[in-house]
Amino acid sequence: MIRALIYLGLYLIPSIACAQWFTGQASQAINGMDYNEVRSATIEQAIENASLQASSFIKIEHTVTNGILSKSTSNLLSEHQISKITILNETVKNGILTINLKVNLQSGQSCTKDIYQKQLVIAQFPLLTPAQASSGDIYTLPFHVVSRFKNELTNQPSTFVEELIPQMVYKPDYHLDTLNLESVKGISHALSSQFQSQYLVFGYIRDIGLFDENKSNILTNTITPKRNFTIKVYMYDRVSNSILLENEYHGEGGWSFDSFSKVDLANSLFWRSEYGKTINDTLFKAAKDINEILSCEPTKANVINVDNEFVTINIGTLHGVKKGDVFNVVKLKNIPLRNSVLSTLMPPDKPIHLKVIQVSNKISLLVAPQDSDPNGMKQHQTNLYDVVTTTTE
């Protein structure tokens, strides 16, 4: 596993309007040095050479495992970000290592991003087919997977993981892969008394089946035991009552364990194995997608208390809120329909701005600025269960 931290300061040219690949090459003499260290430095230089073509100013922290980008945090200092790095080939000739790779850059101008982290909770991910866990006796794999998924999401720049909840909220049906949105809504709102998060991440592990990969040529026939890891991930937005993410992520890796004995999933040997790395790589892809979606979502914080002095919201310094920040109020409206009531969010007739005057880890106290609300009337129009959102004013 190789970790590199790169700072690239480059001249500016016109921005890229969509995703684009850039290739880079680097070479370095081995000269009896540790191969992994030489490889790390060579990859770093190749990424730098590829990024030079994009003329961006990028801060990258990434982890490359066996030529595959398995962990990355990229801070965008211009309008480009690295979304993927692929090793094309690497060769050693006359004691010199040469690596060719390509870097995929995407425009960061596709959405308006704010500075706040989005708060979420993660439910347990059950096995769709528990019998598949019999090989290696890995029935506890879901608990390890969701714990590592939490770590991957915690490391993403736009997410704040409030809690890993001990129960599953969705039990998959092997024959019917459909999601009952009303059921998810009920579960999410039932959890709201315990957790403040707007977003609920849940799903299930679809496939951990074991199989043999056959590779044949004229002289030999090689059989390699391999194992699938396929996970279905959903993300539900409690405020808008919508599914923001529904995606399936798949990987497969070599299975190097005795399938007739219990595999110790708490042992780092498992997570350093090819299959363990496959799981981590797959979870990273899912976490990255969630982060990209939430980075484009405007912050919506719930009003959890209103009194004569302050309006209290459910985000604070842990989410990036600071004293002096300004939010807009969005009103909760209950619209009578035939045999039902539609609850929806609508802006008030006249804008209501609230300013943060005091902040703690998870809550903030807001008031209407004196110059925009001299009589305090706007502030008192804010009610419990309303929402505040970010403002550009």
ABEGO torsion letter per residue (X at the ends): XBBBBBBBBBBBBBBBABBBBBBBBBBBBAGGBBAAAAAAAAAAAAAAAAAAAAGBBBBBBBBBBGGBBABBBBBBABABBBABBBBABBBBBGGBBBBBBBBBBBBAAABBBBABBBBBBBBBBBBABAAAAABGGAAAAAAAAAAAAAAAAAABAABBBABBBABBABBBBAABBBBBAAAAAAAAAAAAAABABABBBBEBBABABBBBBBBBBAABBBBBBBBBBBBBBBBBBAAAGBBABBBBBBBBBBBABBAABBBBAABAAAAABAAAAAAAAAAAAAAAAAAAAAAABBBBBBBABBBAABBBBABBAAAGBBBGBBBBBBBBBBBBBBGBBBBBBBBBABBBBBBBABBBAABBBBBBBAAABAAGAAAAABBBGBBBBBBAX
